[in-house]
Amino acid sequence: MPLLLGYGVLLFNSVTDYLTFSVYPLTLVLPASIGLWLQPPQLNGPFYLLLGLLLSLYLLAKFTHKFGLGDVDILIMLTLLATPAVVLTSLTMAAVGALLILLLDRQRTHLPFVPFLTWGFILCTQLV
C-alpha cells in the first residue's frame, strides 16, 4: 500500500516538476509516514551512507543552484519507503538517465530531476 501511494505521489510530482520545476512537499508526508510506520529504517551502515548522501545533496541544493531541495525531499520519502540499496540504485539510474538526456540535448540548461527519480524508483522496485 505505501509503495503504490508513493508511486502516485512520485508521478504527480514528476508532472509538476516537469511543468514548473517545483515539488509539493506536503504530498510526500503521507507515504513517508506510512512507510516509516510499517517498516522503520534499520540503523546500519547502508542507512548511514544514504543519510550522509542526503545531507550532502541537501547542502548542495541549499548553497548552489545545481540541485533542487524538492529532489532531496523526494529522496527522503523514498528512504522511508524502501531499503537504502533500492534508493541508491534508483538515484544512480536517475543520474545516468539525466546525464544521457543532457548529453543528447546540449541546449538544455535545466532539467527536472523528479521524473528521472520516479523512473528509477519504479524500475528498481518492480524488477527486484
CNS distance restraints for C-alpha pairs under 8 A (distance, minus, plus):
assign (resid   1 and name CA) (resid   5 and name CA) 6.27 0.50 0.50
assign (resid   2 and name CA) (resid   6 and name CA) 5.91 0.50 0.50
assign (resid   2 and name CA) (resid  31 and name CA) 5.50 0.50 0.50
assign (resid   2 and name CA) (resid  32 and name CA) 7.97 0.50 0.50
assign (resid   2 and name CA) (resid  34 and name CA) 6.09 0.50 0.50
assign (resid   2 and name CA) (resid  35 and name CA) 5.85 0.50 0.50
assign (resid   2 and name CA) (resid  81 and name CA) 7.08 0.50 0.50
assign (resid   3 and name CA) (resid   7 and name CA) 6.17 0.50 0.50
assign (resid   3 and name CA) (resid  31 and name CA) 7.61 0.50 0.50
assign (resid   3 and name CA) (resid  35 and name CA) 7.95 0.50 0.50
assign (resid   3 and name CA) (resid  81 and name CA) 6.63 0.50 0.50
assign (resid   4 and name CA) (resid   8 and name CA) 6.37 0.50 0.50
assign (resid   5 and name CA) (resid   9 and name CA) 6.27 0.50 0.50
assign (resid   5 and name CA) (resid  31 and name CA) 6.00 0.50 0.50
assign (resid   6 and name CA) (resid  10 and name CA) 5.99 0.50 0.50
assign (resid   6 and name CA) (resid  28 and name CA) 7.85 0.50 0.50
assign (resid   6 and name CA) (resid  31 and name CA) 5.51 0.50 0.50
assign (resid   6 and name CA) (resid  32 and name CA) 7.93 0.50 0.50
assign (resid   6 and name CA) (resid  78 and name CA) 7.94 0.50 0.50
assign (resid   6 and name CA) (resid  81 and name CA) 7.63 0.50 0.50
assign (resid   7 and name CA) (resid  11 and name CA) 6.09 0.50 0.50
assign (resid   7 and name CA) (resid 118 and name CA) 7.57 0.50 0.50
assign (resid   7 and name CA) (resid 122 and name CA) 7.21 0.50 0.50
assign (resid   8 and name CA) (resid  12 and name CA) 6.16 0.50 0.50
assign (resid   9 and name CA) (resid  13 and name CA) 6.09 0.50 0.50
assign (resid   9 and name CA) (resid  27 and name CA) 6.46 0.50 0.50
assign (resid   9 and name CA) (resid  28 and name CA) 6.77 0.50 0.50
assign (resid   9 and name CA) (resid  31 and name CA) 7.98 0.50 0.50
assign (resid  10 and name CA) (resid  14 and name CA) 5.89 0.50 0.50
assign (resid  10 and name CA) (resid  74 and name CA) 7.84 0.50 0.50
assign (resid  10 and name CA) (resid 114 and name CA) 7.54 0.50 0.50
assign (resid  10 and name CA) (resid 115 and name CA) 7.84 0.50 0.50
assign (resid  10 and name CA) (resid 118 and name CA) 5.71 0.50 0.50
assign (resid  11 and name CA) (resid  15 and name CA) 6.41 0.50 0.50
assign (resid  11 and name CA) (resid 115 and name CA) 7.50 0.50 0.50
assign (resid  11 and name CA) (resid 118 and name CA) 6.80 0.50 0.50
assign (resid  12 and name CA) (resid  16 and name CA) 6.47 0.50 0.50
assign (resid  13 and name CA) (resid  17 and name CA) 5.82 0.50 0.50
assign (resid  13 and name CA) (resid  22 and name CA) 7.85 0.50 0.50
assign (resid  13 and name CA) (resid  23 and name CA) 5.55 0.50 0.50
assign (resid  13 and name CA) (resid  24 and name CA) 6.75 0.50 0.50
assign (resid  13 and name CA) (resid 114 and name CA) 6.96 0.50 0.50
assign (resid  13 and name CA) (resid 115 and name CA) 7.92 0.50 0.50
assign (resid  14 and name CA) (resid  18 and name CA) 6.00 0.50 0.50
assign (resid  14 and name CA) (resid 112 and name CA) 7.98 0.50 0.50
assign (resid  14 and name CA) (resid 114 and name CA) 5.15 0.50 0.50
assign (resid  14 and name CA) (resid 115 and name CA) 4.54 0.50 0.50
assign (resid  14 and name CA) (resid 118 and name CA) 7.03 0.50 0.50
assign (resid  15 and name CA) (resid  19 and name CA) 6.12 0.50 0.50
assign (resid  15 and name CA) (resid 115 and name CA) 7.43 0.50 0.50
assign (resid  16 and name CA) (resid  20 and name CA) 5.61 0.50 0.50
assign (resid  16 and name CA) (resid  21 and name CA) 6.74 0.50 0.50
assign (resid  16 and name CA) (resid  22 and name CA) 6.14 0.50 0.50
assign (resid  16 and name CA) (resid  23 and name CA) 6.41 0.50 0.50
assign (resid  17 and name CA) (resid  21 and name CA) 4.12 0.50 0.50
assign (resid  17 and name CA) (resid  22 and name CA) 4.73 0.50 0.50
assign (resid  17 and name CA) (resid  23 and name CA) 5.83 0.50 0.50
assign (resid  17 and name CA) (resid 112 and name CA) 5.65 0.50 0.50
assign (resid  17 and name CA) (resid 113 and name CA) 7.58 0.50 0.50
assign (resid  17 and name CA) (resid 114 and name CA) 6.38 0.50 0.50
assign (resid  17 and name CA) (resid 115 and name CA) 7.50 0.50 0.50
assign (resid  18 and name CA) (resid 112 and name CA) 5.39 0.50 0.50
assign (resid  18 and name CA) (resid 114 and name CA) 7.91 0.50 0.50
assign (resid  18 and name CA) (resid 115 and name CA) 7.27 0.50 0.50
assign (resid  21 and name CA) (resid 112 and name CA) 5.99 0.50 0.50
assign (resid  22 and name CA) (resid  70 and name CA) 6.70 0.50 0.50
assign (resid  23 and name CA) (resid  70 and name CA) 5.29 0.50 0.50
assign (resid  23 and name CA) (resid  71 and name CA) 7.83 0.50 0.50
assign (resid  24 and name CA) (resid  28 and name CA) 7.46 0.50 0.50
assign (resid  24 and name CA) (resid  70 and name CA) 7.70 0.50 0.50
assign (resid  25 and name CA) (resid  29 and name CA) 7.12 0.50 0.50
assign (resid  25 and name CA) (resid  70 and name CA) 7.09 0.50 0.50
assign (resid  25 and name CA) (resid  73 and name CA) 6.67 0.50 0.50
assign (resid  25 and name CA) (resid  74 and name CA) 7.96 0.50 0.50
assign (resid  28 and name CA) (resid  32 and name CA) 6.10 0.50 0.50
assign (resid  28 and name CA) (resid  73 and name CA) 7.71 0.50 0.50
assign (resid  28 and name CA) (resid  74 and name CA) 7.16 0.50 0.50
assign (resid  28 and name CA) (resid  77 and name CA) 6.22 0.50 0.50
assign (resid  29 and name CA) (resid  33 and name CA) 5.89 0.50 0.50
assign (resid  29 and name CA) (resid  77 and name CA) 7.63 0.50 0.50
assign (resid  30 and name CA) (resid  34 and name CA) 6.14 0.50 0.50
assign (resid  31 and name CA) (resid  35 and name CA) 5.97 0.50 0.50
assign (resid  31 and name CA) (resid  77 and name CA) 7.20 0.50 0.50
assign (resid  31 and name CA) (resid  81 and name CA) 7.45 0.50 0.50
assign (resid  32 and name CA) (resid  36 and name CA) 6.05 0.50 0.50
assign (resid  32 and name CA) (resid  76 and name CA) 7.92 0.50 0.50
assign (resid  32 and name CA) (resid  77 and name CA) 4.91 0.50 0.50
assign (resid  32 and name CA) (resid  78 and name CA) 7.45 0.50 0.50
assign (resid  32 and name CA) (resid  80 and name CA) 5.41 0.50 0.50
assign (resid  32 and name CA) (resid  81 and name CA) 6.37 0.50 0.50
assign (resid  33 and name CA) (resid  37 and name CA) 6.07 0.50 0.50
assign (resid  33 and name CA) (resid  80 and name CA) 7.68 0.50 0.50
assign (resid  34 and name CA) (resid  38 and name CA) 6.04 0.50 0.50
assign (resid  35 and name CA) (resid  39 and name CA) 5.70 0.50 0.50
assign (resid  35 and name CA) (resid  40 and name CA) 7.27 0.50 0.50
assign (resid  35 and name CA) (resid  80 and name CA) 5.37 0.50 0.50
assign (resid  35 and name CA) (resid  81 and name CA) 4.80 0.50 0.50
assign (resid  35 and name CA) (resid  82 and name CA) 7.98 0.50 0.50
assign (resid  36 and name CA) (resid  40 and name CA) 4.76 0.50 0.50
assign (resid  36 and name CA) (resid  41 and name CA) 7.11 0.50 0.50
assign (resid  36 and name CA) (resid  80 and name CA) 5.37 0.50 0.50
assign (resid  36 and name CA) (resid  81 and name CA) 7.09 0.50 0.50
assign (resid  39 and name CA) (resid  80 and name CA) 7.81 0.50 0.50
assign (resid  39 and name CA) (resid  81 and name CA) 7.71 0.50 0.50
assign (resid  40 and name CA) (resid  80 and name CA) 7.39 0.50 0.50
assign (resid  41 and name CA) (resid  47 and name CA) 7.41 0.50 0.50
assign (resid  41 and name CA) (resid  80 and name CA) 6.87 0.50 0.50
assign (resid  41 and name CA) (resid  83 and name CA) 7.61 0.50 0.50
assign (resid  42 and name CA) (resid  47 and name CA) 6.84 0.50 0.50
assign (resid  43 and name CA) (resid  47 and name CA) 5.92 0.50 0.50
assign (resid  43 and name CA) (resid  48 and name CA) 7.03 0.50 0.50
assign (resid  44 and name CA) (resid  48 and name CA) 6.33 0.50 0.50
assign (resid  45 and name CA) (resid  49 and name CA) 6.13 0.50 0.50
assign (resid  46 and name CA) (resid  50 and name CA) 6.18 0.50 0.50
assign (resid  46 and name CA) (resid  84 and name CA) 5.92 0.50 0.50
assign (resid  46 and name CA) (resid  85 and name CA) 7.32 0.50 0.50
assign (resid  47 and name CA) (resid  51 and name CA) 6.10 0.50 0.50
assign (resid  47 and name CA) (resid  84 and name CA) 5.72 0.50 0.50
assign (resid  48 and name CA) (resid  52 and name CA) 6.10 0.50 0.50
assign (resid  49 and name CA) (resid  53 and name CA) 6.27 0.50 0.50
assign (resid  50 and name CA) (resid  54 and name CA) 6.12 0.50 0.50
assign (resid  50 and name CA) (resid  84 and name CA) 6.26 0.50 0.50
assign (resid  50 and name CA) (resid  88 and name CA) 7.27 0.50 0.50
assign (resid  51 and name CA) (resid  55 and name CA) 6.19 0.50 0.50
assign (resid  52 and name CA) (resid  56 and name CA) 6.16 0.50 0.50
assign (resid  53 and name CA) (resid  57 and name CA) 6.11 0.50 0.50
assign (resid  54 and name CA) (resid  58 and name CA) 6.01 0.50 0.50
assign (resid  54 and name CA) (resid  72 and name CA) 6.72 0.50 0.50
assign (resid  54 and name CA) (resid  75 and name CA) 7.50 0.50 0.50
assign (resid  54 and name CA) (resid  76 and name CA) 7.53 0.50 0.50
assign (resid  55 and name CA) (resid  59 and name CA) 6.25 0.50 0.50
assign (resid  56 and name CA) (resid  60 and name CA) 6.14 0.50 0.50
assign (resid  57 and name CA) (resid  61 and name CA) 6.03 0.50 0.50
assign (resid  57 and name CA) (resid  67 and name CA) 7.50 0.50 0.50
assign (resid  57 and name CA) (resid  72 and name CA) 6.69 0.50 0.50
assign (resid  58 and name CA) (resid  62 and name CA) 5.98 0.50 0.50
assign (resid  58 and name CA) (resid  69 and name CA) 6.53 0.50 0.50
assign (resid  58 and name CA) (resid  72 and name CA) 6.15 0.50 0.50
assign (resid  59 and name CA) (resid  63 and name CA) 6.03 0.50 0.50
assign (resid  60 and name CA) (resid  64 and name CA) 5.64 0.50 0.50
assign (resid  60 and name CA) (resid  65 and name CA) 7.87 0.50 0.50
assign (resid  60 and name CA) (resid  66 and name CA) 7.25 0.50 0.50
assign (resid  60 and name CA) (resid  67 and name CA) 6.58 0.50 0.50
assign (resid  61 and name CA) (resid  65 and name CA) 6.20 0.50 0.50
assign (resid  61 and name CA) (resid  66 and name CA) 6.53 0.50 0.50
assign (resid  61 and name CA) (resid  67 and name CA) 4.74 0.50 0.50
assign (resid  61 and name CA) (resid  68 and name CA) 5.15 0.50 0.50
assign (resid  61 and name CA) (resid  69 and name CA) 5.51 0.50 0.50
assign (resid  62 and name CA) (resid  68 and name CA) 7.92 0.50 0.50
assign (resid  62 and name CA) (resid  69 and name CA) 7.01 0.50 0.50
assign (resid  67 and name CA) (resid  71 and name CA) 7.21 0.50 0.50
assign (resid  68 and name CA) (resid  72 and name CA) 6.96 0.50 0.50
assign (resid  69 and name CA) (resid  73 and name CA) 6.33 0.50 0.50
assign (resid  70 and name CA) (resid  74 and name CA) 6.22 0.50 0.50
assign (resid  71 and name CA) (resid  75 and name CA) 6.27 0.50 0.50
assign (resid  71 and name CA) (resid 113 and name CA) 6.84 0.50 0.50
assign (resid  71 and name CA) (resid 114 and name CA) 6.20 0.50 0.50
assign (resid  72 and name CA) (resid  76 and name CA) 6.20 0.50 0.50
assign (resid  73 and name CA) (resid  77 and name CA) 6.41 0.50 0.50
assign (resid  74 and name CA) (resid  78 and name CA) 6.29 0.50 0.50
assign (resid  74 and name CA) (resid 114 and name CA) 7.50 0.50 0.50
assign (resid  75 and name CA) (resid  79 and name CA) 6.09 0.50 0.50
assign (resid  75 and name CA) (resid  87 and name CA) 7.48 0.50 0.50
assign (resid  76 and name CA) (resid  80 and name CA) 6.53 0.50 0.50
assign (resid  77 and name CA) (resid  81 and name CA) 6.41 0.50 0.50
assign (resid  78 and name CA) (resid  82 and name CA) 6.03 0.50 0.50
assign (resid  78 and name CA) (resid  87 and name CA) 6.33 0.50 0.50
assign (resid  79 and name CA) (resid  83 and name CA) 6.67 0.50 0.50
assign (resid  79 and name CA) (resid  84 and name CA) 6.47 0.50 0.50
assign (resid  79 and name CA) (resid  87 and name CA) 6.24 0.50 0.50
assign (resid  82 and name CA) (resid  86 and name CA) 6.21 0.50 0.50
assign (resid  82 and name CA) (resid  87 and name CA) 6.60 0.50 0.50
assign (resid  83 and name CA) (resid  87 and name CA) 6.41 0.50 0.50
assign (resid  84 and name CA) (resid  88 and name CA) 5.96 0.50 0.50
assign (resid  85 and name CA) (resid  89 and name CA) 6.00 0.50 0.50
assign (resid  86 and name CA) (resid  90 and name CA) 5.97 0.50 0.50
assign (resid  86 and name CA) (resid 121 and name CA) 7.33 0.50 0.50
assign (resid  86 and name CA) (resid 124 and name CA) 6.26 0.50 0.50
assign (resid  86 and name CA) (resid 125 and name CA) 7.07 0.50 0.50
assign (resid  87 and name CA) (resid  91 and name CA) 6.09 0.50 0.50
assign (resid  87 and name CA) (resid 121 and name CA) 7.01 0.50 0.50
assign (resid  88 and name CA) (resid  92 and name CA) 6.12 0.50 0.50
assign (resid  89 and name CA) (resid  93 and name CA) 6.15 0.50 0.50
assign (resid  89 and name CA) (resid 120 and name CA) 7.59 0.50 0.50
assign (resid  89 and name CA) (resid 124 and name CA) 7.14 0.50 0.50
assign (resid  90 and name CA) (resid  94 and name CA) 6.05 0.50 0.50
assign (resid  90 and name CA) (resid 117 and name CA) 6.37 0.50 0.50
assign (resid  90 and name CA) (resid 119 and name CA) 7.97 0.50 0.50
assign (resid  90 and name CA) (resid 120 and name CA) 4.35 0.50 0.50
assign (resid  90 and name CA) (resid 121 and name CA) 4.79 0.50 0.50
assign (resid  90 and name CA) (resid 123 and name CA) 7.85 0.50 0.50
assign (resid  90 and name CA) (resid 124 and name CA) 6.21 0.50 0.50
assign (resid  91 and name CA) (resid  95 and name CA) 6.07 0.50 0.50
assign (resid  91 and name CA) (resid 117 and name CA) 6.17 0.50 0.50
assign (resid  91 and name CA) (resid 120 and name CA) 6.76 0.50 0.50
assign (resid  91 and name CA) (resid 121 and name CA) 7.76 0.50 0.50
assign (resid  92 and name CA) (resid  96 and name CA) 6.21 0.50 0.50
assign (resid  92 and name CA) (resid 120 and name CA) 7.93 0.50 0.50
assign (resid  93 and name CA) (resid  97 and name CA) 6.11 0.50 0.50
assign (resid  93 and name CA) (resid 116 and name CA) 7.77 0.50 0.50
assign (resid  93 and name CA) (resid 117 and name CA) 7.79 0.50 0.50
assign (resid  93 and name CA) (resid 120 and name CA) 5.35 0.50 0.50
assign (resid  94 and name CA) (resid  98 and name CA) 6.09 0.50 0.50
assign (resid  94 and name CA) (resid 113 and name CA) 7.57 0.50 0.50
assign (resid  94 and name CA) (resid 116 and name CA) 4.55 0.50 0.50
assign (resid  94 and name CA) (resid 117 and name CA) 5.05 0.50 0.50
assign (resid  94 and name CA) (resid 118 and name CA) 7.99 0.50 0.50
assign (resid  94 and name CA) (resid 119 and name CA) 7.10 0.50 0.50
assign (resid  94 and name CA) (resid 120 and name CA) 5.37 0.50 0.50
assign (resid  95 and name CA) (resid  99 and name CA) 6.05 0.50 0.50
assign (resid  95 and name CA) (resid 116 and name CA) 7.42 0.50 0.50
assign (resid  96 and name CA) (resid 100 and name CA) 6.18 0.50 0.50
assign (resid  97 and name CA) (resid 101 and name CA) 6.40 0.50 0.50
assign (resid  97 and name CA) (resid 116 and name CA) 6.64 0.50 0.50
assign (resid  98 and name CA) (resid 102 and name CA) 6.20 0.50 0.50
assign (resid  98 and name CA) (resid 111 and name CA) 7.60 0.50 0.50
assign (resid  98 and name CA) (resid 113 and name CA) 7.16 0.50 0.50
assign (resid  98 and name CA) (resid 116 and name CA) 6.63 0.50 0.50
assign (resid  99 and name CA) (resid 103 and name CA) 6.07 0.50 0.50
assign (resid 100 and name CA) (resid 104 and name CA) 6.12 0.50 0.50
assign (resid 101 and name CA) (resid 105 and name CA) 5.97 0.50 0.50
assign (resid 102 and name CA) (resid 106 and name CA) 5.79 0.50 0.50
assign (resid 102 and name CA) (resid 108 and name CA) 6.61 0.50 0.50
assign (resid 102 and name CA) (resid 111 and name CA) 8.00 0.50 0.50
assign (resid 112 and name CA) (resid 116 and name CA) 7.91 0.50 0.50
assign (resid 113 and name CA) (resid 117 and name CA) 6.41 0.50 0.50
assign (resid 114 and name CA) (resid 118 and name CA) 6.03 0.50 0.50
assign (resid 115 and name CA) (resid 119 and name CA) 6.15 0.50 0.50
assign (resid 116 and name CA) (resid 120 and name CA) 6.10 0.50 0.50
assign (resid 117 and name CA) (resid 121 and name CA) 5.95 0.50 0.50
assign (resid 118 and name CA) (resid 122 and name CA) 6.04 0.50 0.50
assign (resid 119 and name CA) (resid 123 and name CA) 6.13 0.50 0.50
assign (resid 120 and name CA) (resid 124 and name CA) 6.06 0.50 0.50
assign (resid 121 and name CA) (resid 125 and name CA) 6.07 0.50 0.50
assign (resid 122 and name CA) (resid 126 and name CA) 5.96 0.50 0.50
assign (resid 123 and name CA) (resid 127 and name CA) 5.89 0.50 0.50
assign (resid 124 and name CA) (resid 128 and name CA) 6.13 0.50 0.50
